[in-house]
Amino acid sequence: MLNIFKLERRYTVFDEKTYSHFLKTLKTMTTYTLDDPVRKKIVDYYYDNDARLLEENELLLRKRVCGPKAELKIKRRYFNPQYFYTDNLRSHEREKEIPASEPLSKHFFFLNNALNSMFSNALKFDPDKLFEQTKVNVIIKIDQVTRKLFGYGGLKIEIRHEKLKIQNKMTKRKAYTEIIQLKLLSAEDTFPLFEDFITRVEKHCKEIFYTQDSKYEIAIKNTKPLPTKEERKKHKEEMLRKKAMENNGEVVEKKD
């Protein structure tokens, strides 16, 4: 079975004009047709406690709200492609549909059972206390537009454009970014056609940049804490030191 990094391709974009240029490029490719766009508003809430115990244990707790309904999901985070879309991954995540207005406290029993069922060893922390202390630490408001692309040989691809408004309550920073995701919907025997499409897109759209990051990881990277006054001072001193070495003809060691 193909992993997620083959079935899906996610890109960050250069600026707000990138998506319109991307669509214009697709329309010049006469072998493909696009259907009408479907728009959706989504809000993702990510939880942790002050000690970041979920993150420390490579867990992610998310409430995804769309209209009156929400999906509550807790999962173990993996960073190796072979884990994605496999039975191994599915055995390490749990989700539940809930009313959007319901607080997390109504679902502590579900979350407790979910954690215990995902770990074969005894937990090193008390799930009850953990969930009682959790609070929203990252909010991502998503303006989503989805279209389907059809090509020869039965090829079917989902094109998803998402505008992300990010609020990181831990760092007290906000950010805005956009991503484009291409997902193969047709049978795996159309994968070579999907690869050909990806090659053509990447050749003609230089303003998109492939990433393996999830939306959560993109949000965290875009809202990192600003450097402190001491860190800025240290960085400036380091740059001046290197410049002085270069002026004296000394070799400046570069870090990877």
Buried (B, 14 or more C-beta within 10 A) or exposed (E): EBBBBBBBBBBBBBEEEBBEBBBEBBEEBEEBEBEEEEEEEBBBBBBBBEEEBBBEBEBBBBBBBBEEEBBBBBBBBBEEBEBBBBEEBEEBBBBEEBEBEEEBEEBBEBBBEBBEEBEEEEEEBEBEEBBEEBEBBBBBBBBBBBBBBBBEEEBBBBBBBBBBBBBBEEBEBEBEBBBBBBBBBBEEEBBEBBEBBBEBBBEBBEBBBEBEEEBBBBBBBBBEEEEEEEEEEEEEEEEEEBEEEEEEEEEEEEEE
